[in-house]
């Protein structure tokens, strides 16, 4: 259960593939017709119409890790995997990704392919191999030291290196070669994921103009002035404009992208139809807010395993006594997540309300992230210092105000933490969407709980019943903590009911179907364009 912009694969951030309950229904309180995995599959088959379907991402959906004399097949806890697997299963497609597991090379054939999952094969995983030097330049260097801070307004200065950019280009070329091998001479729809592969669309289009290229950008897109500092901005934009359809989470990011293209690169921007013309080729730009599998999360949240884990957590943090109220945060240790701002607000809440001492605890699940990047190491140290200072200021023999659990917490632990939360804290200073907020709502089958949500997340555009805050305003956040504490049960339940209704109606399968319905809509336009270019 992680955001779709999560860290690279790590054995600690993985869970063994469980037996999942395939369900096409939502909780009994909802009776309207919804998009589920089966209906999404029908849409995919109809739109593909015999074409091959290839998904391309940096992160792989299935990882093989050495275990004793053999290996285990495990999957990252990832919303992206949840959304994309049904798309591939529908047409026995291919997923191309970086192979990073310790046993990944052992299980592939001579073409670097393996069918997955092992016990019920549904699609093919094609692995791309990267050297440690390529990982350093492509992933740590350009992707997370340049593009990530450039796109997130978190006042973290991007670092640009020409050597890293050359590595980034070479890695994109590796992915291009893999895609071309997989599609062969056949028609295909290629669905590219995120900011690691910005150059791939143009590379593919140069080789195969007939391919249908779709790209979803999982993080924000900055305003045009912020983007202009990118030394290779024109090349990056040209790469993305190789796509036929480019998706962002919200309309605001689409607007920013059009503004950026208009001011940085030679092109014609059609704002009325949200499309861009470059070199005689058209790119459509659309918002597709990503979501979660509320049906599966609701089922899992009602399990005995979650209940047992919740009790274990209470004992671990010594909060098993009645009357203790929990604020909960579930985040990667990333400077975009606003964790220091959250801690300072909690400090202020306790400083202004001594009657709350011993009655409220902040439980923070924090997953280490991108330790090879200096900004992340500094953040880690800063957060640890803040936690120590606040605890030393207020703790008693029977109460520690902040329980900071560092580690890559599994799916069961995350759901259990959601169940324990009186209030879930999402104080990101900038986020493309933030699926943690939606996961929390999906998990609250009891219909209770409060969501405190940063205005600077994509989710805030939809979840208007959350208590919305400016994370930079510590006074406001502290006041909102208090407002959450004193909110009466009727109001809490009314807000949660409306948010659950919204997340139910706009689930992860609806996200996939909206993208492929848009492909269906633009296919005749693309066909006419290709005919004119002959």
N, C-alpha and C positions, 0 to 999 in steps of 0.2 A: 504494500500500500504506500506508494510513493508518488510524488508529482512526476508528469511525463518528461521534465527536464532534469531528472535524477542523475546522480553521480555514476561513474563507470562501474562496471560489474565488479563485485567483491564477494568472496565466499561468505562473508558475514552479512551481506545484504540479500541473500538468496533464501528461498524456501523450497523444500522438496515439493514436486508437483503433487498436489492432493487430488483425491477423487472428487471432482466437482459435481455439484448437482445441477444438471441442465434443466432450467426452468423457464417457461415462457410466460409466467404470471408474476405479478407484483403482489404485495400484501393485500389482504382481503378488503382493505379499505378503498382500493382503487379498482374500478370496473371498466374504465375506458379502454379502447383499443390502443395498444402501444407497440412500438417497434421492439422486437426481441431478436435473438440470434437467428431464429428460423426465418423471420420475415426479411432481415438484413441479407441473409444468404440468397433468398429469392431475387432481391433487387440486384445483388452483385452478379448473379448468373445472367440475368436479363440484360444488364448493361454491358457486361463483358462479351456476351454473345459469341463465345468461341475464342475470343482473344486470350492470350496468356495474361496472368496477373502476377506482378512482381512488386513486393514491398522492399524498400531499401532503408536501412537505418544504421547508425553507428552501433547501437546496442542490440545484442541478439536476444531473441525471445526464449531460447532454451540454451542452457549451458551444461556442459559435461565436465564434472569435477572428479578428480581421482579420489577413490575411496577404497583403502586397503589395496587388494590386488586388482580390483575392478574400478568402476566409476559409478557416479550417481547422475541422473538426469534431473536438473533443477531449473527453476524459472525465476527470473527477477520479479520482485514485487513491484509491478509496473502497470499503471493505468493504460499506457500505450499498448502493451501486449494484450490486455483485455479487449481493447477496441479493435485491434488489427487482426487478431487470430481468426475471428469469425469470417472476416473478409477473405482470407487465404483458404480457410477450410471449405468455403462455398465452391471453389473451383479448383481445389488441389493445387494452389499456387506455390510460389517460391518466395522465401524471405532471404534477402542478402544482408549480411551483417558481419561486423568484426568478430572473429573468433578469439575469445580471451580466456576461456576456461582451461584448466590444467590438463583435461583429458579431451579437449575439443579435436585435436589432430588425430587422436586414436580412433575416433568413431566415424570419420568421414571416408568416403570412397576416393578413388583417384581423381575425381573431379571436384573434390572438396565439398561434397554434398552428403547430407544425412536426412532421412525422413523422420519426422517427429509428430507427436510424441511417440516414444519407443513402443509402448504397448497398444497404441491405437493410431497409427500413422495417418495424418490428415493433410500435411503439406511438406514441402521440401525446404530445408535450411541450407543455404549455400554460404560458406564462410570465406571471408577475406582475411588474409594474414597480414599483420603489420609488425614491423620491427619495433624495438623499444625506442629507437630514435624517431621513427615515424609517429609513434604514440605521443612522444614528448612534444614534437613540433605541431602536429595536427590537433591533438586533443587538449593537452595542457596549454600549448602555445596559442594557436589562433582561436580555437573554439572557446576555451574558457578563460584565457587571459586577454583576449581581444574582443571577439564578438559578444560573449556573454556580458561583460561590463558595459560594452557599447550600447547594448539593447536594453539593459536594465538601468533605470534612473535611480541608482543607489549611491551616487557620488564616489564610485570606485573608478579610478582612472584606468582606461584600457592600456595595455602594453602591446606595442606593435614591433614585430621582428620580421625583416624580409626573409631571413632563412626559414622561419616558421611558416611564412606564407607559401614559400616554395614547397615545403613539405606538405602543407595543407592541399595544395594543388595536385601534388603527386598522389596523395592518398585518394583524392576525388577521382583521379584518373584510374586508380586501381579498382575502385567501385564501378566506374564506367565500363571497364573491360569485363568485369564479372557480369554486369547486367547484359551487355551485348552477347556474351557467351550463352547466358541463360535463355534469352528470348530468341536467339538464332534469327532466321529470316521471317519469323511469324509476326503477325500483328500482336501488340501487347499494350496493356495499361500498366504504367510504372508509377507506384505511389511512394514518393520520397518523404523521409521524415527529418525535419528539424535543421538546425543551424550548422551541423557538422558537414553537410553535403550541399552547400550553397552553389558550388560550381558544377555539380553533376548534371543538372538539367540541360545546360547549354552544351556540355560535352556530348550528352546523349543525342540531343537534337541535331547536332552537327553530323553525327554518324547516321542517325535514323530519323529523318524528319517525320516519318509516318507514325512514330510511337506517340501514344497519348500519355503525357507527363503531368502528374498531379503532385503537388508538394504541400505539406502542412508544416507551418512554422510554429513550433510549440511555445516560443517565448515572445515577449513584446517586440514591437518594432518601434524604434525611437523616432523622434521628430527629425526633420531634414537637417536642421542646424547641428544637432548632435551627431548625426551620421557623417557629416562632411569631413570629420577629422580622420575617417578611415582611409589610410593611404591607398588601399586597393578597392575603394568603394565602387568604382565603375565596373571593375571586373566581377565583383560580387553581385552587383545588380544585374549585369548582363547574364551571369549564370542563372539567377532566379527567373529572368525573363525568357529563359529557354522553356519554362513550363507552359502548359496550356491552361492550367488552373492552379492558382496559388491561394492557400487558405491561411487565415489567422483566427485567433480566438474571438476577437471582437471587432466591430466596425471601426473603432478608433484606430486600431493598428492598421487596418486597411487604408484608412485615410492618410495616416503617416507614411505608409509605403508609397502611395500615389504621389504625395507631396515630395518625397525623397527622390523618386524617379524623375519627376518633373524638373527638379532643381539640379540634379547631379549628372544625368545621362541623356544623350540625344534619343528622343522618343516622342511619341504622341500619346498623351494621356486623355482618355475619354472618361470624364468623371460621371457623366450621366449613366453610363452602362458599366462603370467600374471595370474598365479594360485598358490595356496598354498595348500600343503598336510599336514594335522595334524591328527594323530590318524586314518589313513586310509580314511579320509574324505577330499574332495576337496572344495576349495573356490576360485571362480573366482573374480578378481578385475578389475574394468573397470571405465573409466571416462564418466560421463554423465552431461555435462554442463546445469544447470537449466536455464530457461528463463521466459518470461512473456507472457500473452495473449495480443499480440499486436493488434489483431482485436478489442477486447472489449475496450482496453484502447484508441485506436484511435477513436472509435465511441463515447465514453464518453467524450473525450477531445474536441470534436466538439459541445458539448451540450451548451445550453443557461445557464444551472446551473453553468458550469465551467466558462463561460465568466463573469457572474454576480459576482461569488466569487472572480475572479481575480481583478475586479474593487474594490470590498470591501477591499481586502488585500492592494491594493495601497492606499486607503484612510486611512486604519488603520495605515500604516507605513509612511503616509504623503509623498508618492512618486508619487502622481497623476500628478504632473507637467511634461510637456514634457521634454525630454532630459535626464531623469534619467536612468542609466543603472544598472541592478540588477545582482549581483552574488547571487546564491541561493544554500543553503545546506539543505538537508532533511535527518536527521539521528536520531537514538536513541542516548541518552547521554551515550555512551559506549567508553571506552578508546581505543578500536580498530579502531574507526572511524576517528581519526586524527583531531578532532575539534580544539584543542589548536594550532596545527601546522598550520591549515588553518587561524586562527585568527592572528597569528604572521605574516604570509605571507601578509595578507591584511594590517596589520599595516605597514609593510615594503613598500608595494606598495604606500600607502598614504604618507609615509615619504619621498619617493624618487620622488614623482610626485604630487607636490602641485596643478598643473593644474587640477587634478582629483577631488579635494575637492568640494563637493557639486554636483558632477556629477555621482558618483558611490556609490552604497549602497550594503552591504552584508545582505541578508535576510536569517536567519537561523531558520528553523523549527527543534526544538529539543524535542524529546519525552523522558520524564523521564524513567529511566530503573533500575530495580533491586536495589531499594533503600535499601533493607535489606543487601546489600553487601558493606562493608566499602570502597572498591576501587571506587565504583560508587559515593558514597557520596562525596569523596574527589575530584573526577573529576568534579562533579557538581559545587562545590565551586570554583575550579580553573577556570573553564570556565566563571562563573559569574564575577569573579574578572577581568579576561582578557577583557571581553566585556566592563566593566565599565571603565577600564584604557584607552582602545583605544578610546572609545567614548569621555571621558573627554579630551583627547589629541587633538582631531580634530573637535569636533562638533561645530556648529554655531547655531544661533537663528533659522535658517531655515533648518538645515540639521543634522541628526544623522547618522553617517557612518554605524553602525551595528544595525540591528533590530533583536533582539533575541526573538523569540516566543516559549516559553516553553509550552509544552502540548502535548496530544495525538491527533494529527490532523487527521481529517477524510479524506476519499478518495477524496472528492470534493476539499478540501483545498489543498491537496498534488498535485492533477492534476493542479489546478489553479496556484500554485507556479511554477510548471514546465513550464507552459505557459508563465509566466512572466519573466523567466530566460533568460538573454542574455547568461550566462554561468552557467552550473550546476557544483558544486564542490563536487567531491568524492575523499577525501584525506585519505582514510583508511590506517592505518599503516599495516594492514593485514586483508584480507577478503576472505572467501571461494569463493564467486562469487561477490556479491553486485548487487542486483536486482534494486536498485534505479537508477543506470546508465542505465539499459535497459528500465525501466519504463519511464524515461525521453525521451529516443529516441522514444519509442512507442507513447508518448503523442504529439510529435512535428509534427503534421500533416501539419504545415505550412512549413516544410522542412528546417527550420532555427534553429539556436542555436548551442552553443559550449559545448562540454563535456570535463571537465578537470578531469582526472582520474588517481588515484594512480596506479603505476606499480605493487603494491603488492595486487591487487585484482584478483580474477579469471577472472573477466570480461575483464581485460587488455589483456588477451591472445587472445580474439576475437575482441575487439573494438580497432583496431590499428589506426583508424582515430580520436580517441580522442587525446587531448593534454595530453600526459602521463608524470607524475611527480614522483619524489621521495619525499614523504611527509616529510621526515626527513631533506631535504635540503630546508630550508626556502628561501634562495636566489633563487633557481630554481623555487619554487612555485610562489614567487612574480613575477619573470620574466614571468612565464607562464600566470599569471593573466593579465599582460600587453599585452602579445602576443594574448590572447583571445580577449581583447578589440580592438586591432587594426587589427584583421583578417578581410579581406574584405568579402563582402557578397557572392561573387562567391565561394570562398574557403569554407566558412561556409556551404553553401548549398551542395557543392560536398561531403564534409565529412559526413554531415548528411544523404545524400541520400545513401551513401555506408553503413553507420551503420544501417539505417532503413531496407535496403535490407537484411542485415545479420540477424537482430533480427526477421524479418519476416520469413525468411527461417528456423530459429532455434527457434521456439516458444515453449511455455510451453507444448503443446500437442505433439510436436516432442520429447521433453524430456521424457514424459511418454511412448511414443511409442518405443523409442530407448531402454528403460529399458526392456519392455516386449518382444520386438523382440530379445533381448539378452537372455531372459529367454527361448524363443522358441528355440534358437540356442543350448543352453546348456542342454535342457531337456533330449535328448537321452543320453548324457554323464552322467547326474545325475541318470537316470534310470538304466543304466548299473552299475554304482557305487553301488547303493542300492542292486541290484541283487547279486553282488559279495560279499556284506557284510552279506547276509543271511546265 
